[in-house]
């Protein structure tokens, strides 16, 4: 079965690409994250999600 390119060139571009180190990602502490979520929901009375009461639209009537 014929190929669309020679197998000797396989991986050529990946080999030429310079290696870039990934940035170090620092996650948040679970206790701090839960405390902040508690404050948003119960202290500030905010609702999660996109269908917040202030942004909710009435459905159209046809």
DSSP file (Angstrom, degrees, kcal/mol; ACC not computed):
  #  RESIDUE AA STRUCTURE BP1 BP2  ACC     N-H-->O    O-->H-N    N-H-->O    O-->H-N    TCO  KAPPA ALPHA  PHI   PSI    X-CA   Y-CA   Z-CA
    1    1 A X              0   0    0      0, 0.0     2,-0.1     0, 0.0     0, 0.0   0.000 360.0 360.0 360.0 125.2    0.0    0.0    0.0
    2    2 A X        -     0   0    0      1,-0.1     2,-0.2     2,-0.0     0, 0.0  -0.357 360.0-143.1 -72.0 149.6    1.6    3.3   -1.0
    3    3 A X        -     0   0    0      1,-0.1     3,-0.1    -2,-0.1    -1,-0.1  -0.661  17.3-124.0-106.4 166.1    2.2    6.1    1.5
    4    4 A X  S    S+     0   0    0     -2,-0.2     2,-0.3     1,-0.1    -1,-0.1   0.472  92.6   9.6 -88.8  -2.2    1.8    9.8    1.1
    5    5 A X  S    S-     0   0    0      5,-0.0    -1,-0.1     0, 0.0     2,-0.1  -0.973  91.8 -82.3-166.3 161.4    5.4   10.5    2.2
    6    6 A X    >   -     0   0    0     -2,-0.3     3,-1.2     1,-0.1     4,-0.1  -0.454  30.5-134.0 -74.2 145.3    8.5    8.6    3.0
    7    7 A X  G >  S+     0   0    0      1,-0.3     3,-0.9     2,-0.2    -1,-0.1   0.611 100.2  73.2 -73.7 -11.5    8.8    7.0    6.5
    8    8 A X  G 3  S+     0   0    0      1,-0.2    -1,-0.3     3,-0.0    -2,-0.0   0.739  95.7  51.5 -73.0 -20.5   12.3    8.4    6.8
    9    9 A X  G X  S+     0   0    0     -3,-1.2     3,-1.6     2,-0.0     4,-0.2   0.364  79.5 128.9 -94.3   4.8   10.9   11.9    7.3
   10   10 A X  T <  S+     0   0    0     -3,-0.9    -3,-0.0     1,-0.3    -4,-0.0  -0.414  76.9  12.7 -65.9 130.6    8.4   10.9   10.0
   11   11 A X  T 3> S+     0   0    0     -2,-0.2     4,-1.8     3,-0.0    -1,-0.3   0.613  85.2 132.5  82.3  13.9    8.7   13.1   13.1
   12   12 A X  H <> S+     0   0    0     -3,-1.6     4,-1.4     2,-0.2     5,-0.1   0.932  71.8  43.8 -64.8 -47.3   10.8   15.7   11.3
   13   13 A X  H  > S+     0   0    0     -4,-0.2     4,-1.4     1,-0.2    -1,-0.2   0.905 112.8  51.6 -68.7 -41.0    8.8   18.8   12.5
   14   14 A X  H  4 S+     0   0    0      1,-0.2    -1,-0.2     2,-0.2    -2,-0.2   0.877 109.6  50.8 -63.6 -36.4    8.5   17.6   16.1
   15   15 A X  H  < S+     0   0    0     -4,-1.8    -1,-0.2     1,-0.2    -2,-0.2   0.810 111.2  48.1 -69.8 -29.4   12.2   17.0   16.2
   16   16 A X  H  < S+     0   0    0     -4,-1.4     2,-0.2    -3,-0.2    -1,-0.2   0.703  88.6  99.4 -83.6 -20.2   13.0   20.5   14.9
   17   17 A X  S  < S-     0   0    0     -4,-1.4     2,-0.1    -5,-0.1     3,-0.0  -0.490  79.8-117.8 -71.9 130.6   10.6   22.3   17.3
   18   18 A X        -     0   0    0     -2,-0.2     2,-0.4     1,-0.1    -1,-0.1  -0.394  29.4-109.3 -69.3 145.8   12.3   23.8   20.3
   19   19 A X        -     0   0    0     -2,-0.1     2,-0.5     1,-0.0    -1,-0.1  -0.598  31.8-163.2 -77.5 128.2   11.4   22.5   23.7
   20   20 A X        -     0   0    0     -2,-0.4     2,-0.2    -3,-0.0    -3,-0.0  -0.961  16.7-130.2-114.7 124.8    9.4   24.9   25.8
   21   21 A X        -     0   0    0     -2,-0.5     2,-0.1     1,-0.1    -2,-0.0  -0.508  25.2-119.2 -73.4 138.3    9.1   24.3   29.5
   22   22 A X        -     0   0    0     -2,-0.2     2,-0.1     1,-0.1    -1,-0.1  -0.423  30.6-104.5 -74.6 152.2    5.6   24.4   30.9
   23   23 A X        -     0   0    0     -2,-0.1     2,-0.5     1,-0.1    -1,-0.1  -0.447  35.6-106.4 -76.6 152.3    4.7   27.0   33.5
   24   24 A X        -     0   0    0     -2,-0.1     2,-0.5     1,-0.0    -1,-0.1  -0.671  33.8-150.7 -80.4 122.8    4.4   25.8   37.1
   25   25 A X        -     0   0    0     -2,-0.5     2,-0.6    -3,-0.0    -1,-0.0  -0.836   5.3-159.1-100.1 127.0    0.7   25.9   38.1
   26   26 A X        -     0   0    0     -2,-0.5     2,-0.1     0, 0.0    -2,-0.0  -0.916  10.8-149.9-108.0 117.6   -0.1   26.5   41.7
   27   27 A X        -     0   0    0     -2,-0.6     2,-0.2     1,-0.1     3,-0.0  -0.399  22.2-103.1 -82.0 161.6   -3.5   25.2   42.7
   28   28 A X        -     0   0    0     -2,-0.1     2,-0.2     1,-0.1    -1,-0.1  -0.496  38.4-100.1 -82.5 155.2   -5.6   26.8   45.5
   29   29 A X     >  -     0   0    0     -2,-0.2     4,-2.4     1,-0.1     5,-0.2  -0.531  26.6-133.1 -72.1 138.7   -5.9   25.3   48.9
   30   30 A X  H  > S+     0   0    0      1,-0.2     4,-2.6    -2,-0.2     5,-0.2   0.860 104.2  53.0 -64.8 -36.6   -9.1   23.4   49.3
   31   31 A X  H  > S+     0   0    0      2,-0.2     4,-2.1     1,-0.2    -1,-0.2   0.922 111.8  44.9 -65.8 -43.2   -9.9   24.9   52.7
   32   32 A X  H  > S+     0   0    0      2,-0.2     4,-2.2     1,-0.2    -2,-0.2   0.909 113.8  50.4 -66.4 -41.7   -9.5   28.5   51.4
   33   33 A X  H  X S+     0   0    0     -4,-2.4     4,-2.2     1,-0.2    -2,-0.2   0.914 112.3  46.4 -63.3 -43.5  -11.6   27.6   48.2
   34   34 A X  H  X S+     0   0    0     -4,-2.6     4,-2.3     2,-0.2    -1,-0.2   0.877 111.3  52.1 -67.4 -37.0  -14.4   26.1   50.3
   35   35 A X  H  X S+     0   0    0     -4,-2.1     4,-2.1    -5,-0.2    -1,-0.2   0.900 110.7  47.9 -64.7 -40.5  -14.4   29.1   52.7
   36   36 A X  H  X S+     0   0    0     -4,-2.2     4,-2.2     2,-0.2    -2,-0.2   0.896 111.6  49.8 -67.5 -40.2  -14.6   31.5   49.8
   37   37 A X  H  X S+     0   0    0     -4,-2.2     4,-2.4     2,-0.2     5,-0.2   0.887 110.2  51.1 -65.1 -38.3  -17.5   29.5   48.2
   38   38 A X  H  X>S+     0   0    0     -4,-2.3     4,-2.6     1,-0.2     5,-0.9   0.915 110.0  49.7 -62.6 -43.4  -19.3   29.5   51.5
   39   39 A X  I  X>S+     0   0    0     -4,-2.1     5,-2.3     1,-0.2     4,-0.5   0.900 112.3  47.6 -64.0 -40.8  -18.9   33.3   51.8
   40   40 A X  I  <5S+     0   0    0     -4,-2.2     6,-2.3     3,-0.2    -2,-0.2   0.927 119.4  37.8 -65.5 -44.8  -20.2   33.8   48.3
   41   41 A X  I  <5S+     0   0    0     -4,-2.4    -2,-0.2     4,-0.2    -3,-0.2   0.925 131.5  19.3 -77.2 -45.5  -23.3   31.6   48.6
   42   42 A X  I  <5S+     0   0    0     -4,-2.6    -3,-0.2    -5,-0.2    -2,-0.1   0.836 128.7  39.3-101.1 -37.4  -24.4   32.2   52.2
   43   43 A X  I  <<S+     0   0    0     -5,-0.9    -3,-0.2    -4,-0.5    -4,-0.1   0.927 129.8  29.1 -80.0 -45.4  -23.0   35.5   53.4
   44   44 A X  S   <S-     0   0    0     -5,-2.3    -3,-0.1    -6,-0.2    -1,-0.1   0.506 100.9-131.3 -92.6  -5.4  -23.4   37.4   50.1
   45   45 A X        +     0   0    0     -6,-0.3     2,-0.3     1,-0.2    -4,-0.2   0.880  47.9 159.8  57.6  44.0  -26.5   35.4   49.0
   46   46 A X        -     0   0    0     -6,-2.3     2,-0.4    -7,-0.1    -1,-0.2  -0.711  34.0-135.1 -95.2 149.6  -25.1   34.7   45.5
   47   47 A X        -     0   0    0     -2,-0.3     2,-0.1     2,-0.1     5,-0.1  -0.843  18.7-122.8-104.8 139.6  -26.5   31.9   43.3
   48   48 A X        +     0   0    0     -2,-0.4     3,-0.2     3,-0.1     2,-0.1  -0.401  67.8  30.6 -76.8 157.2  -24.2   29.6   41.4
   49   49 A X  S    S-     0   0    0      1,-0.2     3,-0.2    -2,-0.1    -2,-0.1  -0.243  95.4 -70.3  94.3-178.9  -24.4   29.1   37.6
   50   50 A X  S    S+     0   0    0      1,-0.2     2,-1.3    -2,-0.1    -1,-0.2   0.664 112.0  76.5 -89.6 -18.9  -25.5   31.3   34.7
   51   51 A X        +     0   0    0     -3,-0.2    -1,-0.2     5,-0.1     2,-0.1  -0.406  65.1 165.0 -93.1  60.1  -29.2   31.4   35.4
   52   52 A X    >>  -     0   0    0     -2,-1.3     4,-1.0    -3,-0.2     3,-0.9  -0.419  48.7-114.5 -73.0 151.8  -28.9   33.9   38.2
   53   53 A X  T 34 S+     0   0    0      1,-0.2     3,-0.3     2,-0.2    -1,-0.1   0.843 114.3  51.1 -59.3 -34.5  -32.2   35.6   39.3
   54   54 A X  T 34 S+     0   0    0      1,-0.2    -1,-0.2     3,-0.0    -3,-0.0   0.752 115.4  41.3 -74.0 -22.8  -31.1   39.0   38.1
   55   55 A X  T <4 S+     0   0    0     -3,-0.9    -1,-0.2    -5,-0.1    -2,-0.2   0.468  85.1 118.5-102.6  -4.0  -30.1   37.8   34.7
   56   56 A X     <  -     0   0    0     -4,-1.0     2,-0.3    -3,-0.3    -5,-0.1  -0.435  49.7-153.0 -71.1 134.5  -33.0   35.5   34.0
   57   57 A X        -     0   0    0     -2,-0.2     2,-0.2     1,-0.0    -2,-0.1  -0.753  19.7-110.3-104.4 152.6  -35.1   36.4   31.0
   58   58 A X        -     0   0    0     -2,-0.3     2,-0.1     1,-0.1    -1,-0.0  -0.589  40.0-107.3 -77.3 142.8  -38.7   35.5   30.4
   59   59 A X        -     0   0    0     -2,-0.2     2,-0.1     1,-0.1    -1,-0.1  -0.407  38.1-105.4 -69.1 148.5  -39.4   33.0   27.7
   60   60 A X        -     0   0    0     -2,-0.1     2,-0.5    -3,-0.0    -1,-0.1  -0.401  25.6-138.4 -71.5 147.5  -40.9   34.2   24.5
   61   61 A X              0   0    0      1,-0.1    -1,-0.0    -2,-0.1     0, 0.0  -0.927 360.0 360.0-107.2 132.4  -44.5   33.6   23.7
   62   62 A X              0   0    0     -2,-0.5    -1,-0.1     0, 0.0    -2,-0.0   0.427 360.0 360.0 -96.3 360.0  -45.4   32.6   20.2
